[in-house]
Amino acid sequence: MDLVTKQLRIEGLVQGVGFRYFMQRRARSLGVTGWVRNRADGSVEAVVQGSADTIAAIVAQAKQGPRSARVTSVKVTDAQGQFTAFDLLPTE
């Protein structure tokens, strides 16, 4: 399987609503590895790695977010790295 690695920048009302935990649960259920963290500017950043299908699925989930989130945009760019789990990282 060819691994796809993408960086996501999620904007809107995405902090203080459980977004990171939502992403971690979704990623683990899909078998996606990488990480997620809050950014000081109020956005959420994630790097996700998996098959093309699972990455498409996690990006779709990020566009929805948890029930209390209000996602206004998800920017997706190519990324690099090698991951074995899906982690929560400290705010940067």
N, CA, C and O atoms as a DFTB+ gen file, in Angstrom:
368 C
 N C O
     1  1       0.844      -1.190       0.000
     2  2       0.000       0.000       0.000
     3  2       0.882       1.245       0.000
     4  3       1.817       1.355       0.793
     5  1       0.580       2.161      -0.881
     6  2       1.279       3.441      -0.890
     7  2       0.682       4.343       0.179
     8  3      -0.532       4.539       0.241
     9  1       1.561       4.890       1.024
    10  2       1.103       5.798       2.069
    11  2       1.023       7.215       1.534
    12  3       1.898       7.663       0.793
    13  1      -0.031       7.913       1.915
    14  2      -0.246       9.314       1.586
    15  2      -0.105      10.086       2.889
    16  3      -0.650       9.677       3.915
    17  1       0.626      11.205       2.856
    18  2       0.797      12.037       4.045
    19  2       0.361      13.457       3.714
    20  3       0.861      14.058       2.763
    21  1      -0.565      13.990       4.493
    22  2      -1.113      15.330       4.266
    23  2      -1.109      16.130       5.559
    24  3      -1.262      15.588       6.654
    25  1      -0.927      17.441       5.396
    26  2      -1.065      18.371       6.512
    27  2      -2.410      19.069       6.357
    28  3      -2.760      19.526       5.269
    29  1      -3.158      19.149       7.447
    30  2      -4.450      19.816       7.450
    31  2      -4.381      21.029       8.357
    32  3      -3.828      20.958       9.454
    33  1      -4.940      22.143       7.903
    34  2      -5.104      23.336       8.740
    35  2      -6.589      23.605       8.783
    36  3      -7.189      23.974       7.774
    37  1      -7.193      23.418       9.962
    38  2      -8.633      23.520      10.124
    39  2      -8.944      24.826      10.853
    40  3      -8.410      25.091      11.930
    41  1      -9.812      25.635      10.255
    42  2     -10.139      26.940      10.823
    43  2     -11.624      27.040      11.110
    44  3     -12.437      26.315      10.536
    45  1     -11.964      27.954      12.008
    46  2     -13.341      28.174      12.437
    47  2     -13.408      28.078      13.951
    48  3     -12.425      28.355      14.638
    49  1     -14.551      27.691      14.468
    50  2     -14.694      27.436      15.903
    51  2     -14.271      25.992      16.129
    52  3     -15.097      25.079      16.135
    53  1     -12.952      25.801      16.316
    54  2     -12.397      24.452      16.370
    55  2     -11.570      24.182      17.632
    56  3     -11.043      23.084      17.808
    57  1     -11.460      25.180      18.503
    58  2     -10.772      24.956      19.772
    59  2     -11.782      25.059      20.907
    60  3     -12.718      25.857      20.852
    61  1     -11.578      24.241      21.938
    62  2     -12.487      24.244      23.072
    63  2     -13.766      23.459      22.814
    64  3     -14.724      23.556      23.580
    65  1     -13.780      22.676      21.729
    66  2     -14.976      21.904      21.369
    67  2     -14.672      20.412      21.229
    68  3     -15.503      19.653      20.731
    69  1     -13.477      19.987      21.668
    70  2     -13.103      18.577      21.589
    71  2     -12.621      18.137      20.216
    72  3     -12.643      16.946      19.903
    73  1     -12.185      19.086      19.395
    74  2     -11.804      18.761      18.022
    75  2     -10.619      17.803      17.955
    76  3     -10.625      16.865      17.158
    77  1      -9.612      18.031      18.781
    78  2      -8.431      17.155      18.747
    79  2      -8.793      15.718      19.114
    80  3      -8.319      14.773      18.484
    81  1      -9.625      15.559      20.126
    82  2     -10.032      14.219      20.551
    83  2     -10.908      13.558      19.484
    84  3     -10.804      12.355      19.243
    85  1     -11.764      14.350      18.852
    86  2     -12.581      13.871      17.733
    87  2     -11.682      13.341      16.614
    88  3     -11.904      12.248      16.093
    89  1     -10.666      14.128      16.253
    90  2      -9.744      13.714      15.189
    91  2      -8.986      12.452      15.588
    92  3      -8.795      11.556      14.765
    93  1      -8.559      12.379      16.830
    94  2      -7.818      11.201      17.278
    95  2      -8.691       9.946      17.213
    96  3      -8.237       8.902      16.745
    97  1      -9.924      10.039      17.673
    98  2     -10.834       8.882      17.614
    99  2     -11.090       8.464      16.173
   100  3     -11.040       7.275      15.856
   101  1     -11.364       9.426      15.299
   102  2     -11.639       9.110      13.893
   103  2     -10.413       8.497      13.221
   104  3     -10.522       7.518      12.483
   105  1      -9.256       9.077      13.482
   106  2      -8.020       8.569      12.870
   107  2      -7.758       7.133      13.310
   108  3      -7.456       6.270      12.486
   109  1      -7.873       6.886      14.587
   110  2      -7.615       5.533      15.091
   111  2      -8.612       4.532      14.515
   112  3      -8.237       3.402      14.205
   113  1      -9.870       4.929      14.366
   114  2     -10.863       4.001      13.825
   115  2     -10.608       3.704      12.348
   116  3     -10.966       2.632      11.859
   117  1      -9.986       4.654      11.632
   118  2      -9.668       4.461      10.215
   119  2      -8.294       3.827       9.986
   120  3      -7.974       3.419       8.870
   121  1      -7.484       3.745      11.043
   122  2      -6.126       3.236      10.882
   123  2      -5.166       4.283      10.345
   124  3      -4.133       3.946       9.765
   125  1      -5.505       5.560      10.538
   126  2      -4.666       6.677      10.104
   127  2      -3.685       7.008      11.220
   128  3      -4.061       7.015      12.392
   129  1      -2.426       7.282      10.868
   130  2      -1.428       7.697      11.848
   131  2      -1.095       9.171      11.647
   132  3      -1.474       9.767      10.639
   133  1      -0.384       9.755      12.611
   134  2       0.024      11.159      12.524
   135  2      -0.163      11.845      13.858
   136  3       0.090      11.262      14.912
   137  1      -0.611      13.100      13.806
   138  2      -0.806      13.869      15.038
   139  2      -1.761      15.029      14.790
   140  3      -2.065      15.376      13.649
   141  1      -2.226      15.622      15.891
   142  2      -3.104      16.796      15.840
   143  2      -2.752      17.706      17.010
   144  3      -2.382      17.236      18.086
   145  1      -2.871      19.014      16.788
   146  2      -2.615      19.983      17.869
   147  2      -3.367      21.274      17.601
   148  3      -3.712      21.591      16.463
   149  1      -3.613      22.017      18.684
   150  2      -4.140      23.371      18.565
   151  2      -3.007      24.296      18.167
   152  3      -1.845      24.054      18.495
   153  1      -3.356      25.354      17.460
   154  2      -2.384      26.395      17.106
   155  2      -2.739      27.664      17.872
   156  3      -3.904      27.904      18.190
   157  1      -1.724      28.475      18.165
   158  2      -1.924      29.709      18.926
   159  2      -2.882      30.668      18.216
   160  3      -3.496      31.517      18.861
   161  1      -3.014      30.538      16.888
   162  2      -3.901      31.442      16.141
   163  2      -5.369      31.007      16.170
   164  3      -6.209      31.637      15.527
   165  1      -5.688      29.936      16.909
   166  2      -7.070      29.487      17.033
   167  2      -7.442      28.358      16.086
   168  3      -8.548      27.823      16.167
   169  1      -6.539      27.988      15.194
   170  2      -6.815      26.886      14.270
   171  2      -6.354      25.568      14.884
   172  3      -5.745      25.545      15.954
   173  1      -6.654      24.477      14.192
   174  2      -6.165      23.152      14.555
   175  2      -5.342      22.649      13.384
   176  3      -5.745      22.785      12.229
   177  1      -4.193      22.068      13.681
   178  2      -3.300      21.532      12.655
   179  2      -3.172      20.029      12.866
   180  3      -3.096      19.555      13.999
   181  1      -3.149      19.289      11.767
   182  2      -2.962      17.839      11.851
   183  2      -2.090      17.383      10.700
   184  3      -2.121      17.962       9.614
   185  1      -1.317      16.349      10.943
   186  2      -0.627      15.629       9.874
   187  2      -1.176      14.212       9.924
   188  3      -1.143      13.554      10.964
   189  1      -1.679      13.754       8.789
   190  2      -2.333      12.443       8.719
   191  2      -1.650      11.592       7.662
   192  3      -1.233      12.090       6.617
   193  1      -1.542      10.297       7.950
   194  2      -0.876       9.373       7.030
   195  2      -1.663       8.078       6.952
   196  3      -2.063       7.512       7.969
   197  1      -1.880       7.617       5.722
   198  2      -2.598       6.375       5.505
   199  2      -2.784       6.148       4.020
   200  3      -2.120       6.785       3.202
   201  1      -3.683       5.243       3.668
   202  2      -3.990       5.012       2.261
   203  2      -4.758       6.216       1.710
   204  3      -5.290       7.018       2.477
   205  1      -4.813       6.341       0.404
   206  2      -5.538       7.452      -0.215
   207  2      -6.995       7.478       0.262
   208  3      -7.544       8.548       0.523
   209  1      -7.612       6.311       0.374
   210  2      -9.010       6.243       0.803
   211  2      -9.191       6.695       2.245
   212  3     -10.129       7.433       2.548
   213  1      -8.302       6.259       3.142
   214  2      -8.456       6.652       4.543
   215  2      -8.140       8.131       4.729
   216  3      -8.739       8.785       5.583
   217  1      -7.215       8.666       3.949
   218  2      -6.922      10.106       4.043
   219  2      -8.115      10.910       3.541
   220  3      -8.466      11.927       4.140
   221  1      -8.738      10.477       2.458
   222  2      -9.947      11.158       1.974
   223  2     -11.031      11.137       3.049
   224  3     -11.744      12.123       3.237
   225  1     -11.153      10.014       3.753
   226  2     -12.171       9.882       4.803
   227  2     -11.872      10.797       5.985
   228  3     -12.785      11.436       6.509
   229  1     -10.613      10.874       6.417
   230  2     -10.296      11.716       7.575
   231  2     -10.416      13.199       7.215
   232  3     -10.798      14.005       8.064
   233  1     -10.099      13.570       5.978
   234  2     -10.282      14.964       5.546
   235  2     -11.778      15.304       5.560
   236  3     -12.159      16.387       6.005
   237  1     -12.614      14.399       5.083
   238  2     -14.062      14.619       5.117
   239  2     -14.551      14.779       6.551
   240  3     -15.403      15.624       6.823
   241  1     -14.018      13.972       7.475
   242  2     -14.385      14.087       8.886
   243  2     -13.941      15.432       9.457
   244  3     -14.676      16.056      10.223
   245  1     -12.738      15.879       9.084
   246  2     -12.232      17.170       9.567
   247  2     -13.126      18.316       9.098
   248  3     -13.303      19.297       9.822
   249  1     -13.684      18.204       7.911
   250  2     -14.569      19.253       7.393
   251  2     -15.873      19.325       8.174
   252  3     -16.509      20.377       8.221
   253  1     -16.278      18.216       8.787
   254  2     -17.488      18.187       9.617
   255  2     -17.169      18.583      11.054
   256  3     -17.828      19.449      11.629
   257  1     -16.146      17.938      11.634
   258  2     -15.786      18.190      13.028
   259  2     -16.816      17.636      13.986
   260  3     -17.835      17.090      13.563
   261  1     -16.554      17.776      15.285
   262  2     -17.534      17.346      16.278
   263  2     -18.764      18.258      16.229
   264  3     -18.729      19.335      15.633
   265  1     -19.820      17.822      16.846
   266  2     -21.109      18.530      16.779
   267  2     -21.019      20.018      17.154
   268  3     -21.680      20.847      16.529
   269  1     -20.219      20.361      18.157
   270  2     -20.170      21.749      18.619
   271  2     -19.177      22.614      17.848
   272  3     -19.088      23.814      18.107
   273  1     -18.437      22.041      16.918
   274  2     -17.482      22.816      16.110
   275  2     -18.201      23.495      14.948
   276  3     -19.273      23.062      14.527
   277  1     -17.600      24.556      14.443
   278  2     -18.072      25.235      13.238
   279  2     -16.864      25.418      12.322
   280  3     -16.148      26.415      12.422
   281  1     -16.645      24.470      11.447
   282  2     -15.485      24.498      10.557
   283  2     -15.780      25.435       9.388
   284  3     -16.792      25.292       8.701
   285  1     -14.872      26.405       9.173
   286  2     -15.042      27.323       8.043
   287  2     -14.127      26.966       6.880
   288  3     -14.448      27.275       5.733
   289  1     -12.990      26.320       7.150
   290  2     -12.117      25.892       6.058
   291  2     -11.157      24.804       6.524
   292  3     -10.766      24.745       7.690
   293  1     -10.794      23.951       5.583
   294  2      -9.770      22.930       5.798
   295  2      -8.803      23.032       4.622
   296  3      -9.158      22.729       3.482
   297  1      -7.589      23.458       4.912
   298  2      -6.552      23.543       3.889
   299  2      -5.724      22.261       3.951
   300  3      -5.269      21.864       5.023
   301  1      -5.531      21.622       2.811
   302  2      -4.813      20.344       2.749
   303  2      -3.598      20.513       1.856
   304  3      -3.719      20.929       0.704
   305  1      -2.416      20.187       2.392
   306  2      -1.177      20.254       1.622
   307  2      -0.393      18.960       1.825
   308  3      -0.627      18.226       2.785
   309  1       0.525      18.693       0.925
   310  2       1.381      17.523       1.050
   311  2       2.306      17.681       2.255
   312  3       2.719      18.789       2.595
   313  1       2.618      16.574       2.883
   314  2       3.514      16.573       4.039
   315  2       4.399      15.341       3.968
   316  3       4.216      14.466       3.122
   317  1       5.364      15.296       4.879
   318  2       6.263      14.155       4.956
   319  2       6.367      13.701       6.390
   320  3       5.971      14.418       7.309
   321  1       6.898      12.514       6.584
   322  2       7.092      11.969       7.919
   323  2       6.730      10.505       7.927
   324  3       6.204       9.967       6.952
   325  1       7.018       9.876       9.034
   326  2       6.693       8.462       9.231
   327  2       6.105       8.337      10.625
   328  3       6.729       8.763      11.597
   329  1       4.925       7.767      10.739
   330  2       4.220       7.738      12.012
   331  2       3.744       6.318      12.316
   332  3       3.443       5.545      11.407
   333  1       3.681       5.991      13.599
   334  2       3.226       4.660      14.002
   335  2       1.937       4.713      14.812
   336  3       1.323       3.674      15.056
   337  1       1.517       5.899      15.230
   338  2       0.305       6.074      16.040
   339  2      -0.314       7.412      15.659
   340  3       0.198       8.109      14.783
   341  1      -1.408       7.772      16.312
   342  2      -1.995       9.097      16.115
   343  2      -1.989       9.791      17.461
   344  3      -2.692       9.381      18.385
   345  1      -1.193      10.845      17.571
   346  2      -0.925      11.487      18.847
   347  2      -1.547      12.882      18.956
   348  3      -1.792      13.554      17.954
   349  1      -1.792      13.291      20.189
   350  2      -2.158      14.664      20.513
   351  2      -0.881      15.385      20.900
   352  3      -0.160      14.936      21.790
   353  1      -0.596      16.496      20.243
   354  2       0.608      17.267      20.549
   355  2       0.220      18.563      21.270
   356  3      -0.918      19.021      21.163
   357  1       1.170      19.150      22.003
   358  2       0.885      20.420      22.686
   359  2       0.649      21.551      21.674
   360  3       1.088      21.488      20.526
   361  1      -0.046      22.561      22.133
   362  2      -0.311      23.748      21.310
   363  2       0.993      24.376      20.853
   364  3       1.965      24.442      21.605
   365  1       1.001      24.833      19.621
   366  2       2.176      25.564      19.117
   367  2       1.750      26.897      18.575
   368  3       2.587      27.667      18.103
